[in-house]
Amino acid sequence: MATNKASTLGFELTSLFDQAAGQFRNLNVNEPGQWPTLPKLALWFVTVIAVVIVGWWFLLRAAQEELDGARAQEPQLKATYRNRLGQAVNLAELRKQKLQVQEYVTQLEKQLPGKAEMDALLSDINQAGLGRGLLFELFRPGQVQVKDYYAELPISIRVSGRYHDIGAFTADIANLSRIVTLHNLNILPARDGSLAMDATARTYRYLDAAEVAEQQKAKQAAAKPGAKP
């Protein structure tokens, strides 16, 4: 009895498989609407899988790449956050340091003469040499060189006198209330047994408001596209 039931069940399963396989035979690919139910379901299932794969490739892949890029930036963003957090914690100290730097810059600016004070500074340099008994054989101011926030004036000088007097003169130049530097010093013996010193003295002055505005306009003009270098 059990054997007959098993045989009957196997026969029914075989019959079902044959019927299902028969639905996939002789299909007209040009008329899928007339296909039997199983081929239609199989086609729908394959289409859904294809759409999911294509959607992942074009949409999810871009999102994954964006996520990977964000993860790559994470260490740098954390470092930036820690840096700014440290600055925020030390904000009071940083402001104090800023004020100290501003005061220092102000003190340096006070050592730079204005345009109207340049003549007095040149006279101070000349008097420093005469006060040491030196003879000025050359005292020739050069062309003013305008920088971003200050102007530089080179002065070619040639003085003659005793060694110690020349040394004292250079010390007097360094101790002037205004900034004056000596460059290209060259000391040679003179004919009368004294020494002659050739040098370039450089003095500096700050730019007034009109000159600063002119410099900024020149920079903006040079930065415009098509501007000549």
C-alpha positions in Angstrom: 0.0 0.0 0.0 2.8 2.4 0.9 4.7 1.5 -2.2 1.7 2.4 -4.4 1.3 5.8 -2.7 5.1 6.6 -3.2 4.8 5.5 -6.9 1.7 7.7 -7.3 3.5 10.7 -5.7 6.5 10.3 -7.8 4.4 10.1 -10.9 2.5 13.3 -10.0 5.8 15.2 -9.4 7.2 14.0 -12.7 4.0 15.1 -14.4 4.3 18.5 -12.7 7.9 19.0 -13.8 7.0 17.9 -17.3 4.1 20.4 -17.4 6.4 23.2 -16.1 9.1 22.3 -18.6 6.5 22.2 -21.4 5.5 25.8 -20.7 9.1 26.9 -21.6 9.1 25.1 -25.0 8.4 26.8 -28.3 8.2 30.3 -26.7 7.8 33.2 -29.2 10.2 35.8 -28.0 8.4 38.5 -30.1 5.2 37.9 -28.1 6.0 37.5 -24.4 2.5 38.6 -23.5 1.2 35.3 -24.8 3.6 33.2 -22.8 2.3 30.8 -20.1 2.4 31.8 -16.4 5.7 30.2 -15.4 7.8 31.8 -18.2 6.2 35.2 -17.4 7.1 34.8 -13.7 10.6 33.7 -14.6 11.1 36.7 -17.0 9.8 39.1 -14.3 12.2 37.6 -11.7 15.2 38.0 -14.0 14.2 41.5 -14.9 13.9 42.5 -11.2 17.4 41.0 -10.5 18.8 42.9 -13.5 17.3 46.2 -12.4 18.7 45.7 -8.9 22.2 44.9 -10.2 22.1 47.9 -12.6 20.8 50.2 -9.9 23.5 49.1 -7.5 26.2 49.6 -10.1 25.2 53.2 -11.1 23.6 54.5 -7.9 24.9 52.6 -4.9 28.4 52.5 -6.3 28.6 56.3 -6.5 27.2 56.5 -3.0 29.8 54.0 -1.8 32.6 56.0 -3.4 31.4 59.1 -1.7 31.3 57.3 1.6 34.8 56.0 1.1 36.0 59.6 0.3 34.3 60.9 3.5 36.0 58.1 5.5 39.4 59.0 4.0 38.9 62.7 5.0 37.9 61.7 8.6 41.4 61.7 10.1 42.2 65.1 8.6 38.9 66.5 9.8 39.6 65.1 13.3 43.1 66.7 13.3 41.6 70.0 12.2 39.0 69.8 14.9 41.6 69.1 17.6 43.7 72.0 16.4 40.8 74.4 16.5 39.6 73.1 19.8 43.1 73.8 21.2 43.0 77.3 19.7 39.6 77.9 21.3 40.8 76.7 24.7 43.8 79.0 24.4 41.9 81.9 22.8 42.6 84.3 25.7 46.3 83.6 25.5 46.4 83.9 21.7 44.6 87.3 22.0 47.2 88.4 24.5 50.0 87.3 22.2 48.4 89.1 19.3 48.3 92.4 21.3 52.0 91.9 22.2 52.9 91.4 18.5 50.9 94.5 17.6 52.6 96.6 20.2 56.0 95.3 18.9 55.1 96.2 15.3 54.0 99.6 16.5 57.3 100.1 18.2 59.2 99.1 15.0 57.0 101.5 13.0 58.0 104.3 15.3 61.6 103.7 14.4 60.7 104.3 10.7 60.6 107.9 9.7 57.9 109.4 7.6 58.5 111.0 4.2 58.8 114.5 5.9 61.4 113.2 8.4 63.8 111.7 5.8 65.8 114.9 5.4 66.4 115.1 9.1 67.5 111.5 9.2 70.0 112.1 6.4 71.3 115.1 8.3 71.7 112.9 11.4 73.9 110.4 9.4 76.0 113.3 8.1 76.4 114.8 11.6 77.4 111.4 13.0 80.3 111.3 10.6 81.3 114.9 11.1 81.1 114.5 14.9 83.8 111.8 14.7 86.0 114.0 12.6 85.5 112.1 9.4 85.6 113.6 6.0 82.8 112.8 3.7 84.1 112.3 0.2 80.8 110.9 -1.1 77.2 111.1 0.3 74.8 110.3 -2.5 71.2 109.1 -1.9 70.0 106.6 -4.5 66.6 105.7 -5.9 63.8 105.0 -3.4 62.7 101.4 -3.6 59.0 101.1 -2.6 58.1 97.8 -0.9 54.7 96.5 0.3 54.5 98.6 3.5 57.7 100.6 3.6 60.2 102.4 1.4 63.9 101.8 1.3 66.5 104.5 0.5 70.1 103.4 -0.3 72.8 106.0 0.3 76.3 105.6 -1.1 78.9 107.0 1.3 82.7 107.3 1.4 84.3 108.6 4.5 88.0 108.9 5.4 89.6 109.2 8.9 91.3 107.3 11.6 90.4 103.6 12.3 88.9 104.2 15.7 86.8 107.2 14.4 85.4 105.1 11.6 84.5 102.3 14.1 82.8 104.9 16.4 80.9 106.3 13.4 79.5 102.8 12.5 78.4 102.4 16.2 76.8 105.9 16.1 74.8 104.8 13.0 73.6 101.7 14.8 72.5 103.7 17.8 70.4 106.2 15.9 66.8 106.4 16.9 65.8 105.5 13.4 66.7 102.3 11.6 69.8 102.6 9.5 71.9 99.7 8.3 75.3 99.6 6.6 76.0 97.2 3.8 79.0 96.4 1.5 81.6 97.9 3.8 85.0 98.2 2.3 87.9 99.8 4.2 91.1 100.7 2.3 94.2 102.8 3.3 94.1 106.4 2.1 97.0 108.4 0.7 97.7 110.4 3.8 97.9 107.3 6.1 94.3 107.4 7.2 91.6 105.0 6.2 88.8 105.3 3.7 85.5 103.4 4.1 83.1 102.8 1.2 79.6 101.6 2.3 76.0 101.7 1.4 73.7 103.0 4.2 70.1 101.9 3.9 67.4 103.9 5.6 63.7 103.0 5.8 60.5 104.9 6.1 56.9 103.8 6.4 54.4 104.5 3.6 51.7 107.0 4.2 48.0 106.1 3.6 48.0 107.4 0.0 51.1 105.4 -0.9 49.6 102.2 0.7 46.4 102.7 -1.2 48.4 103.1 -4.4 50.3 99.9 -3.7 47.1 98.0 -3.1 45.6 99.4 -6.4 48.8 98.3 -8.2 48.5 94.7 -6.8 44.8 94.5 -7.7 45.5 95.7 -11.2 48.3 93.1 -11.6 46.1 90.3 -10.3 43.4 91.0 -12.9 43.2 88.4 -15.8 45.1 89.7 -18.8 47.2 92.1 -16.8 50.7 92.6 -18.0 53.4 91.2 -15.6 
